[in-house]
Amino acid sequence: MQELKLTWSQVMRIWWAVFWRWLVLSNLTIGAALGTFAIGLWASGIRHVPLSAWMPNAIIVLSVPAAVIAIRLALKANYKGFRIAIVAPPEDGTE
């Protein structure tokens, strides 16, 4: 396996690959959760529930799995001229 020297252009492409996937997935999961919650409130007839107490925690809880999935998807993707791979270090300990 040929290891390439990492360039800033590649770093930015990897960052973007992870970021846009995370952004889409986290917005979908948070939107679905909030939509389900809003429909539940509407269906039950409750008019006011303070969101400030649980909303930050809900966003974090839903965003973390989205980030993990985004990283996994980015690791599986092929990019122009390279792909990201996890490789074992050499047996002799040299880099």
C-alpha positions as CSV (number, residue, x, y, z in Angstrom):
1,M,0.0,0.0,0.0
2,Q,1.4,3.3,-1.0
3,E,1.1,6.0,1.7
4,L,0.7,9.5,0.3
5,K,1.9,12.7,1.9
6,L,-1.1,14.5,3.4
7,T,-1.7,17.9,1.8
8,W,-4.0,20.7,3.1
9,S,-6.2,20.2,0.1
10,Q,-6.8,16.6,1.1
11,V,-7.3,17.6,4.7
12,M,-10.0,20.1,3.6
13,R,-11.7,17.5,1.4
14,I,-11.7,15.0,4.2
15,W,-13.1,17.6,6.6
16,W,-15.8,18.6,4.1
17,A,-16.7,14.9,3.5
18,V,-17.2,14.4,7.2
19,F,-18.8,17.8,7.9
20,W,-21.6,17.7,5.3
21,R,-22.5,14.2,6.1
22,W,-22.7,15.0,9.8
23,L,-24.7,18.2,9.1
24,V,-27.3,16.3,7.0
25,L,-27.6,13.4,9.4
26,S,-27.8,15.5,12.6
27,N,-30.4,17.8,11.1
28,L,-32.4,14.8,9.9
29,T,-32.3,13.1,13.3
30,I,-32.9,16.3,15.3
31,G,-35.7,17.3,12.9
32,A,-37.4,13.9,13.2
33,A,-37.1,13.9,17.0
34,L,-38.5,17.5,17.2
35,G,-41.3,16.7,14.7
36,T,-42.3,13.6,16.6
37,F,-42.3,15.6,19.9
38,A,-44.3,18.4,18.4
39,I,-46.9,16.0,16.9
40,G,-47.1,14.4,20.3
41,L,-47.7,17.7,22.1
42,W,-50.3,18.7,19.5
43,A,-52.1,15.4,19.8
44,S,-52.2,15.5,23.6
45,G,-53.4,19.1,23.6
46,I,-50.5,20.4,25.7
47,R,-49.9,24.1,24.7
48,H,-46.6,25.0,26.5
49,V,-43.6,22.9,27.5
50,P,-40.3,24.7,28.3
51,L,-37.8,23.5,25.8
52,S,-34.8,25.2,27.3
53,A,-34.2,22.5,29.9
54,W,-33.9,19.5,27.7
55,M,-33.2,20.8,24.2
56,P,-29.4,21.3,24.5
57,N,-29.0,17.7,25.8
58,A,-31.3,16.3,23.1
59,I,-29.2,18.0,20.4
60,I,-26.0,16.6,21.8
61,V,-27.4,13.1,22.3
62,L,-28.7,13.1,18.7
63,S,-25.7,14.7,17.1
64,V,-23.1,12.3,18.5
65,P,-24.4,9.2,16.7
66,A,-24.8,11.3,13.5
67,A,-21.1,12.3,13.7
68,V,-20.0,8.7,14.2
69,I,-22.1,7.6,11.2
70,A,-20.7,10.6,9.1
71,I,-17.2,9.5,9.9
72,R,-17.9,5.9,8.9
73,L,-19.4,7.0,5.6
74,A,-16.5,9.3,4.9
75,L,-14.0,6.5,5.6
76,K,-15.8,4.3,3.1
77,A,-15.9,6.9,0.3
78,N,-13.4,7.2,-2.6
79,Y,-12.0,10.7,-3.3
80,K,-10.2,12.1,-6.3
81,G,-6.7,10.6,-6.1
82,F,-7.0,9.0,-2.7
83,R,-9.2,7.2,-0.2
84,I,-8.9,7.2,3.6
85,A,-7.7,3.9,5.1
86,I,-7.0,2.6,8.6
87,V,-3.8,0.6,8.5
88,A,-1.9,-1.3,11.1
89,P,1.6,0.1,12.1
90,P,4.6,-1.9,11.0
91,E,5.6,-4.8,13.1
92,D,9.1,-3.4,13.8
93,G,7.7,-0.2,15.3
94,T,9.1,2.1,12.6
95,E,7.0,4.7,10.9
